[in-house]
């Protein structure tokens, strides 16, 4: 398998890492599949059930009484893959669970809308009855089939 067939995949924190890779190393990947990705920690910290993760990933301490400062929000944004969206080259398929409290679907939706506005090749699958795991039969079956079709079409083109 040559570099022309390298695919990037990640879910949740893996989706965060995959989105970083796609923007920071755009020539490496032929396609990407990302599920419920964290794309902007600054916008996620106030609406997730794991705000501590947003703090710790950026090197900040977190307590239940933590109050966001401009410096903390700035470091969260600068550590987020959304700032590299303009550099993405690979086609991306994004999977979102609409009932996700861990990584609210607004994360993936904002990334999708920005990529579309930038003229990038991006598709979105959204599952109204799914949460973070996307384990419901509809989401798993549909996601698997559409992911396979996406990869076959993308890699063979």
Phi and psi in degrees as GROMACS dihedral restraints (atoms count N, CA, C in turn):
[ dihedral_restraints ]
;  ai    aj    ak    al  type     phi  dphi    fc
    3     4     5     6     1   -86.2    20    10
    4     5     6     7     1   173.3    20    10
    6     7     8     9     1   -60.3    20    10
    7     8     9    10     1   -23.7    20    10
    9    10    11    12     1   -69.5    20    10
   10    11    12    13     1    -5.0    20    10
   12    13    14    15     1  -119.4    20    10
   13    14    15    16     1    13.0    20    10
   15    16    17    18     1   -74.9    20    10
   16    17    18    19     1   126.5    20    10
   18    19    20    21     1  -116.0    20    10
   19    20    21    22     1   139.9    20    10
   21    22    23    24     1  -104.4    20    10
   22    23    24    25     1   132.5    20    10
   24    25    26    27     1  -136.1    20    10
   25    26    27    28     1   140.7    20    10
   27    28    29    30     1  -166.6    20    10
   28    29    30    31     1   151.2    20    10
   30    31    32    33     1  -130.0    20    10
   31    32    33    34     1   138.4    20    10
   33    34    35    36     1    61.3    20    10
   34    35    36    37     1  -117.7    20    10
   36    37    38    39     1   -62.5    20    10
   37    38    39    40     1   -34.1    20    10
   39    40    41    42     1   -64.4    20    10
   40    41    42    43     1   -33.5    20    10
   42    43    44    45     1   -67.8    20    10
   43    44    45    46     1   -37.3    20    10
   45    46    47    48     1   -59.0    20    10
   46    47    48    49     1   -48.4    20    10
   48    49    50    51     1   -66.8    20    10
   49    50    51    52     1   -42.2    20    10
   51    52    53    54     1   -61.3    20    10
   52    53    54    55     1   -43.6    20    10
   54    55    56    57     1   -63.9    20    10
   55    56    57    58     1   -37.5    20    10
   57    58    59    60     1   -61.5    20    10
   58    59    60    61     1   -47.4    20    10
   60    61    62    63     1   -60.0    20    10
   61    62    63    64     1   -42.6    20    10
   63    64    65    66     1   -63.3    20    10
   64    65    66    67     1   -36.0    20    10
   66    67    68    69     1   -84.9    20    10
   67    68    69    70     1   -32.5    20    10
   69    70    71    72     1   -91.4    20    10
   70    71    72    73     1   -21.8    20    10
   72    73    74    75     1  -131.7    20    10
   73    74    75    76     1    61.3    20    10
   75    76    77    78     1   -64.6    20    10
   76    77    78    79     1   -23.2    20    10
   78    79    80    81     1   -87.1    20    10
   79    80    81    82     1    -4.8    20    10
   81    82    83    84     1   -83.0    20    10
   82    83    84    85     1   -32.5    20    10
   84    85    86    87     1  -106.9    20    10
   85    86    87    88     1   139.6    20    10
   87    88    89    90     1   -89.2    20    10
   88    89    90    91     1   -29.2    20    10
   90    91    92    93     1  -163.4    20    10
   91    92    93    94     1   166.5    20    10
   93    94    95    96     1  -148.3    20    10
   94    95    96    97     1   144.7    20    10
   96    97    98    99     1  -122.4    20    10
   97    98    99   100     1   121.9    20    10
   99   100   101   102     1  -131.2    20    10
  100   101   102   103     1   133.5    20    10
  102   103   104   105     1  -113.3    20    10
  103   104   105   106     1   127.4    20    10
  105   106   107   108     1    41.4    20    10
  106   107   108   109     1    58.8    20    10
  108   109   110   111     1   -80.6    20    10
  109   110   111   112     1   143.5    20    10
  111   112   113   114     1   -80.0    20    10
  112   113   114   115     1   121.6    20    10
  114   115   116   117     1  -120.9    20    10
  115   116   117   118     1   -20.5    20    10
  117   118   119   120     1  -149.5    20    10
  118   119   120   121     1    96.2    20    10
  120   121   122   123     1   -64.0    20    10
  121   122   123   124     1   -30.5    20    10
  123   124   125   126     1   -63.7    20    10
  124   125   126   127     1   -34.8    20    10
  126   127   128   129     1   -88.8    20    10
  127   128   129   130     1   -16.9    20    10
  129   130   131   132     1   -86.8    20    10
  130   131   132   133     1   -30.6    20    10
  132   133   134   135     1   -55.7    20    10
  133   134   135   136     1   -33.7    20    10
  135   136   137   138     1   -87.1    20    10
  136   137   138   139     1    -6.8    20    10
  138   139   140   141     1  -126.3    20    10
  139   140   141   142     1     3.6    20    10
  141   142   143   144     1   -98.3    20    10
  142   143   144   145     1   161.3    20    10
  144   145   146   147     1   -86.4    20    10
  145   146   147   148     1     3.1    20    10
  147   148   149   150     1  -131.7    20    10
  148   149   150   151     1    59.7    20    10
  150   151   152   153     1   -62.2    20    10
  151   152   153   154     1   -27.6    20    10
  153   154   155   156     1   -58.4    20    10
  154   155   156   157     1   -36.5    20    10
  156   157   158   159     1   -59.1    20    10
  157   158   159   160     1   -43.7    20    10
  159   160   161   162     1   -60.8    20    10
  160   161   162   163     1   -40.9    20    10
  162   163   164   165     1   -65.9    20    10
  163   164   165   166     1   -52.3    20    10
  165   166   167   168     1   -65.0    20    10
  166   167   168   169     1   -37.0    20    10
  168   169   170   171     1   -61.7    20    10
  169   170   171   172     1   -29.2    20    10
  171   172   173   174     1   -96.1    20    10
  172   173   174   175     1     5.2    20    10
  174   175   176   177     1    84.2    20    10
  175   176   177   178     1    20.0    20    10
  177   178   179   180     1  -107.9    20    10
  178   179   180   181     1   148.5    20    10
  180   181   182   183     1   -75.6    20    10
  181   182   183   184     1   152.1    20    10
  183   184   185   186     1  -133.8    20    10
  184   185   186   187     1   136.4    20    10
  186   187   188   189     1  -135.2    20    10
  187   188   189   190     1   167.8    20    10
  189   190   191   192     1   -59.9    20    10
  190   191   192   193     1   -24.0    20    10
  192   193   194   195     1   -98.3    20    10
  193   194   195   196     1     9.9    20    10
  195   196   197   198     1   -60.4    20    10
  196   197   198   199     1   134.4    20    10
  198   199   200   201     1  -114.6    20    10
  199   200   201   202     1   128.3    20    10
  201   202   203   204     1   -65.2    20    10
  202   203   204   205     1   134.4    20    10
  204   205   206   207     1  -110.1    20    10
  205   206   207   208     1   166.0    20    10
  207   208   209   210     1   -60.9    20    10
  208   209   210   211     1   -36.6    20    10
  210   211   212   213     1   -65.1    20    10
  211   212   213   214     1   -41.5    20    10
  213   214   215   216     1   -66.9    20    10
  214   215   216   217     1   -45.6    20    10
  216   217   218   219     1   -61.2    20    10
  217   218   219   220     1   -40.5    20    10
  219   220   221   222     1   -62.2    20    10
  220   221   222   223     1   -42.9    20    10
  222   223   224   225     1   -68.1    20    10
  223   224   225   226     1   -33.0    20    10
  225   226   227   228     1   -66.2    20    10
  226   227   228   229     1   -44.5    20    10
  228   229   230   231     1   -63.9    20    10
  229   230   231   232     1   -44.9    20    10
  231   232   233   234     1   -68.4    20    10
  232   233   234   235     1   -16.9    20    10
  234   235   236   237     1   -97.0    20    10
  235   236   237   238     1     7.9    20    10
  237   238   239   240     1  -101.3    20    10
  238   239   240   241     1   143.8    20    10
  240   241   242   243     1   -69.0    20    10
  241   242   243   244     1   -15.8    20    10
  243   244   245   246     1   -62.0    20    10
  244   245   246   247     1   -24.7    20    10
  246   247   248   249     1   -71.9    20    10
  247   248   249   250     1   -12.6    20    10
  249   250   251   252     1  -103.8    20    10
  250   251   252   253     1     7.9    20    10
  252   253   254   255     1   -56.6    20    10
  253   254   255   256     1   -36.6    20    10
  255   256   257   258     1   -62.0    20    10
  256   257   258   259     1   -22.4    20    10
  258   259   260   261     1   -93.3    20    10
  259   260   261   262     1    -8.1    20    10
  261   262   263   264     1   -62.2    20    10
  262   263   264   265     1   135.8    20    10
  264   265   266   267     1  -119.7    20    10
  265   266   267   268     1   -30.3    20    10
  267   268   269   270     1   -75.5    20    10
  268   269   270   271     1   144.0    20    10
  270   271   272   273     1   -61.9    20    10
  271   272   273   274     1   142.0    20    10
  273   274   275   276     1  -127.8    20    10
  274   275   276   277     1   137.4    20    10
  276   277   278   279     1  -111.8    20    10
  277   278   279   280     1   120.7    20    10
  279   280   281   282     1  -107.2    20    10
  280   281   282   283     1   131.7    20    10
  282   283   284   285     1  -109.2    20    10
  283   284   285   286     1   131.5    20    10
  285   286   287   288     1  -132.6    20    10
  286   287   288   289     1   136.3    20    10
  288   289   290   291     1   -95.5    20    10
  289   290   291   292     1   122.2    20    10
  291   292   293   294     1   -71.2    20    10
  292   293   294   295     1   -15.5    20    10
  294   295   296   297     1  -104.5    20    10
  295   296   297   298     1    22.6    20    10
  297   298   299   300     1   -77.8    20    10
  298   299   300   301     1   120.4    20    10
  300   301   302   303     1   -98.0    20    10
  301   302   303   304     1   -18.9    20    10
  303   304   305   306     1   -74.7    20    10
  304   305   306   307     1   -57.2    20    10
  306   307   308   309     1  -122.4    20    10
  307   308   309   310     1    91.7    20    10
  309   310   311   312     1   -51.6    20    10
  310   311   312   313     1   142.7    20    10
  312   313   314   315     1   -62.5    20    10
  313   314   315   316     1   -13.7    20    10
  315   316   317   318     1   -61.0    20    10
  316   317   318   319     1   -26.2    20    10
  318   319   320   321     1   -62.6    20    10
  319   320   321   322     1   -56.7    20    10
  321   322   323   324     1   -67.5    20    10
  322   323   324   325     1   -34.7    20    10
  324   325   326   327     1   -66.4    20    10
  325   326   327   328     1   -42.6    20    10
  327   328   329   330     1   -63.7    20    10
  328   329   330   331     1   -40.4    20    10
  330   331   332   333     1   -64.2    20    10
  331   332   333   334     1   -45.1    20    10
  333   334   335   336     1   -58.5    20    10
  334   335   336   337     1   -48.8    20    10
  336   337   338   339     1   -63.3    20    10
  337   338   339   340     1   -39.7    20    10
  339   340   341   342     1   -66.1    20    10
  340   341   342   343     1   -45.7    20    10
  342   343   344   345     1   -60.2    20    10
  343   344   345   346     1   -42.4    20    10
  345   346   347   348     1   -60.3    20    10
  346   347   348   349     1   -46.3    20    10
  348   349   350   351     1   -62.4    20    10
  349   350   351   352     1   -29.3    20    10
  351   352   353   354     1   -84.6    20    10
  352   353   354   355     1     0.8    20    10
  354   355   356   357     1    79.8    20    10
  355   356   357   358     1    20.5    20    10
  357   358   359   360     1   -82.5    20    10
  358   359   360   361     1   158.7    20    10
  360   361   362   363     1   -86.8    20    10
  361   362   363   364     1   100.5    20    10
  363   364   365   366     1  -141.1    20    10
  364   365   366   367     1   140.4    20    10
  366   367   368   369     1  -125.8    20    10
  367   368   369   370     1   154.2    20    10
  369   370   371   372     1  -129.2    20    10
  370   371   372   373     1   131.4    20    10
  372   373   374   375     1  -116.0    20    10
  373   374   375   376     1   123.9    20    10
  375   376   377   378     1  -123.0    20    10
  376   377   378   379     1   131.9    20    10
  378   379   380   381     1  -116.7    20    10
  379   380   381   382     1   107.4    20    10
  381   382   383   384     1   -64.4    20    10
  382   383   384   385     1   -26.5    20    10
  384   385   386   387     1  -102.0    20    10
  385   386   387   388     1    11.2    20    10
  387   388   389   390     1  -108.3    20    10
  388   389   390   391     1   151.3    20    10
  390   391   392   393     1  -107.2    20    10
  391   392   393   394     1  -150.0    20    10
  393   394   395   396     1   -63.7    20    10
  394   395   396   397     1   -34.8    20    10
  396   397   398   399     1   -77.2    20    10
  397   398   399   400     1   -22.0    20    10
  399   400   401   402     1    52.1    20    10
  400   401   402   403     1    40.1    20    10
  402   403   404   405     1   -96.3    20    10
  403   404   405   406     1    -3.4    20    10
  405   406   407   408     1   -63.9    20    10
  406   407   408   409     1   150.1    20    10
  408   409   410   411     1   -53.6    20    10
  409   410   411   412     1   -45.6    20    10
  411   412   413   414     1   -60.0    20    10
  412   413   414   415     1   -47.5    20    10
  414   415   416   417     1   -68.0    20    10
  415   416   417   418     1   -44.0    20    10
  417   418   419   420     1   -65.2    20    10
  418   419   420   421     1   -48.2    20    10
  420   421   422   423     1   -65.1    20    10
  421   422   423   424     1   -50.7    20    10
  423   424   425   426     1   -63.8    20    10
  424   425   426   427     1   -42.3    20    10
  426   427   428   429     1   -63.3    20    10
  427   428   429   430     1   -42.4    20    10
  429   430   431   432     1   -63.8    20    10
  430   431   432   433     1   -48.9    20    10
  432   433   434   435     1   -63.8    20    10
  433   434   435   436     1   -48.6    20    10
  435   436   437   438     1   -68.4    20    10
  436   437   438   439     1   -32.3    20    10
  438   439   440   441     1   -64.4    20    10
  439   440   441   442     1   -43.9    20    10
  441   442   443   444     1   -63.2    20    10
  442   443   444   445     1   -44.9    20    10
  444   445   446   447     1   -61.7    20    10
  445   446   447   448     1   -45.7    20    10
  447   448   449   450     1   -56.5    20    10
  448   449   450   451     1   -47.0    20    10
  450   451   452   453     1   -67.0    20    10
  451   452   453   454     1   -42.3    20    10
  453   454   455   456     1   -61.6    20    10
  454   455   456   457     1   -44.7    20    10
  456   457   458   459     1   -68.2    20    10
  457   458   459   460     1   -39.9    20    10
  459   460   461   462     1   -71.8    20    10
  460   461   462   463     1   -46.5    20    10
  462   463   464   465     1   -75.6    20    10
  463   464   465   466     1   -31.3    20    10
  465   466   467   468     1   -84.2    20    10
  466   467   468   469     1    -8.8    20    10
